[in-house]
Amino acid sequence: VGATEHDPAPGMIERVLELWNGALGERFPLTPALAEQFLSAAVDVDATVVEAEGMVIAKRVGPQAWIGAVVVAPARQRQGVGTRLMTHALGRLRAAGATRVEVGGDPLHLLPGIPDPGAAGFFAGLGAEIEPVVHDLRRDLTDWTAPAGPPVAEPADDWDEVIEFLGAQFPGLWTWTAEEARRRGDGPEAHLLLRREGVVRGCARLHLPGRQRLIGPSLNWAPLLSPACGGLGPIGIDERCRGEGLGLALLHAGVSRLRAQGVRDMVIDWTDLLGFYGKAGFASWQRYRPASFA
Ligand SMILES: CC(C)(COP(=O)(O)OP(=O)(O)OC[C@H]1O[C@@H](n2cnc3c(N)ncnc32)[C@H](O)[C@@H]1OP(=O)(O)O)[C@@H](O)C(=O)NCCC(=O)NCCS
């Protein structure tokens, strides 16, 4: 486990904030609390470098690694600094056993990919494969009317049930993040569970600012949103029960619950399912290109 786990070097968070907000702050305003969370994942961070002119934040769990951010101060861009930082990080990650390096989408990520439009050309030049666009979606909930009938989903009261469902259906980042929320002392109630004949068949995580210790990624850019903002994600239905309308029913339940709690400005992060969420009135807000190095 890397030296900066939960304990970044003195001055590191300030430098990360300055570099990030200097280069990306208008589209992606980074708060101190989110910067701290981004840097606190208990993963290997040995390939991370933070200097005055630029930084690369790299994370690794076994053979899977991520570039969480690479940022060069605007006055030092196009002078080879980004290439030097990335070459260092990729070399170090590979030497440590990484076989796949993704750009964004890291544990406790800021971004699910490269901002679009943005620096995809930089990563392509380094050999990355650039993938199709994913979106953060947004909807004004002022006109939202909850569907009729009894609620189809209820907040979880047992972490084990949440983790068991996610672990069976969505092993990987979704399960890791739920376990991380539990480790940090959050309760399970941010997860809405949909049951059929008593069996959990779907799960959606809801986010309200300041309500949970772990800041949900749909609220990463909350400074751009109304104070009455909220978010949802991830949301997933048991593979064996898909295509029966349960996903949309769970989505409607999640939106209605947030609306009842005062949310008027809602975000769903990191998705390519514009058609599905479009049925509930969500539209593209922020765009990213995931990318990876084999
Ligand atoms: C992306 C970034 C890190 C690149 O760092 P840099 O030091 O400016 O890049 P380099 O000088 O090493 O560039 C090498 C080559 O990459 C390409 N490139 C660099 N920036 C690019 C951009 N914004 N768009 C497209 N291609 C780019 C160019 O081909 C460049 O060679 P050239 O200058 O001879 O044409 C820097 O522009 C930056 O900080 N951007 C804002 C933060 C960001 O979007 N980071 C990515 C998401 S985490």
PDBQT file of the ligand as one rigid body, heavy atoms in Angstrom, charges set to zero:
ROOT
HETATM    1  C1  LIG A 301      -3.614  17.087 -20.821  1.00  0.00    +0.000 C 
HETATM    2  C2  LIG A 301      -2.367  17.708 -20.210  1.00  0.00    +0.000 C 
HETATM    3  C3  LIG A 301      -2.043  17.008 -18.908  1.00  0.00    +0.000 C 
HETATM    4  C4  LIG A 301      -1.190  17.518 -21.206  1.00  0.00    +0.000 C 
HETATM    5  O1  LIG A 301       0.016  17.978 -20.596  1.00  0.00    +0.000 OA
HETATM    6  P1  LIG A 301       1.088  18.821 -21.437  1.00  0.00    +0.000 P 
HETATM    7  O2  LIG A 301       2.321  18.933 -20.624  1.00  0.00    +0.000 OA
HETATM    8  O3  LIG A 301       0.460  20.082 -21.895  1.00  0.00    +0.000 OA
HETATM    9  O4  LIG A 301       1.329  17.862 -22.704  1.00  0.00    +0.000 OA
HETATM   10  P2  LIG A 301       2.666  17.605 -23.558  1.00  0.00    +0.000 P 
HETATM   11  O5  LIG A 301       3.409  18.865 -23.773  1.00  0.00    +0.000 OA
HETATM   12  O6  LIG A 301       3.423  16.498 -22.925  1.00  0.00    +0.000 OA
HETATM   13  O7  LIG A 301       1.943  17.151 -24.911  1.00  0.00    +0.000 OA
HETATM   14  C5  LIG A 301       2.413  16.107 -25.748  1.00  0.00    +0.000 C 
HETATM   15  C6  LIG A 301       1.485  16.001 -26.966  1.00  0.00    +0.000 C 
HETATM   16  O8  LIG A 301       0.154  15.676 -26.545  1.00  0.00    +0.000 OA
HETATM   17  C7  LIG A 301      -0.818  16.332 -27.386  1.00  0.00    +0.000 C 
HETATM   18  N1  LIG A 301      -1.644  17.220 -26.565  1.00  0.00    +0.000 N 
HETATM   19  C8  LIG A 301      -1.295  17.901 -25.450  1.00  0.00    +0.000 A 
HETATM   20  N2  LIG A 301      -2.348  18.552 -24.927  1.00  0.00    +0.000 NA
HETATM   21  C9  LIG A 301      -3.395  18.285 -25.705  1.00  0.00    +0.000 A 
HETATM   22  C10 LIG A 301      -4.756  18.685 -25.669  1.00  0.00    +0.000 A 
HETATM   23  N3  LIG A 301      -5.248  19.475 -24.714  1.00  0.00    +0.000 N 
HETATM   24  N4  LIG A 301      -5.559  18.220 -26.647  1.00  0.00    +0.000 NA
HETATM   25  C11 LIG A 301      -5.065  17.421 -27.622  1.00  0.00    +0.000 A 
HETATM   26  N5  LIG A 301      -3.774  17.032 -27.706  1.00  0.00    +0.000 NA
HETATM   27  C12 LIG A 301      -2.963  17.451 -26.752  1.00  0.00    +0.000 A 
HETATM   28  C13 LIG A 301      -0.040  17.069 -28.412  1.00  0.00    +0.000 C 
HETATM   29  O9  LIG A 301       0.126  16.232 -29.516  1.00  0.00    +0.000 OA
HETATM   30  C14 LIG A 301       1.292  17.295 -27.729  1.00  0.00    +0.000 C 
HETATM   31  O10 LIG A 301       2.320  17.470 -28.625  1.00  0.00    +0.000 OA
HETATM   32  P3  LIG A 301       2.540  18.925 -29.343  1.00  0.00    +0.000 P 
HETATM   33  O11 LIG A 301       2.464  19.985 -28.294  1.00  0.00    +0.000 OA
HETATM   34  O12 LIG A 301       3.894  18.786 -29.950  1.00  0.00    +0.000 OA
HETATM   35  O13 LIG A 301       1.442  19.048 -30.361  1.00  0.00    +0.000 OA
HETATM   36  C15 LIG A 301      -2.562  19.217 -19.993  1.00  0.00    +0.000 C 
HETATM   37  O14 LIG A 301      -2.977  19.830 -21.200  1.00  0.00    +0.000 OA
HETATM   38  C16 LIG A 301      -3.563  19.577 -18.937  1.00  0.00    +0.000 C 
HETATM   39  O15 LIG A 301      -3.216  19.712 -17.760  1.00  0.00    +0.000 OA
HETATM   40  N6  LIG A 301      -4.895  19.733 -19.310  1.00  0.00    +0.000 N 
HETATM   41  C17 LIG A 301      -5.924  20.015 -18.345  1.00  0.00    +0.000 C 
HETATM   42  C18 LIG A 301      -6.160  18.816 -17.424  1.00  0.00    +0.000 C 
HETATM   43  C19 LIG A 301      -6.801  17.640 -18.140  1.00  0.00    +0.000 C 
HETATM   44  O16 LIG A 301      -7.716  17.767 -18.923  1.00  0.00    +0.000 OA
HETATM   45  N7  LIG A 301      -6.285  16.441 -17.806  1.00  0.00    +0.000 N 
HETATM   46  C20 LIG A 301      -6.826  15.223 -18.328  1.00  0.00    +0.000 C 
HETATM   47  C21 LIG A 301      -7.900  14.692 -17.482  1.00  0.00    +0.000 C 
HETATM   48  S1  LIG A 301      -7.388  14.001 -15.944  1.00  0.00    +0.000 SA
ENDROOT
TORSDOF 0
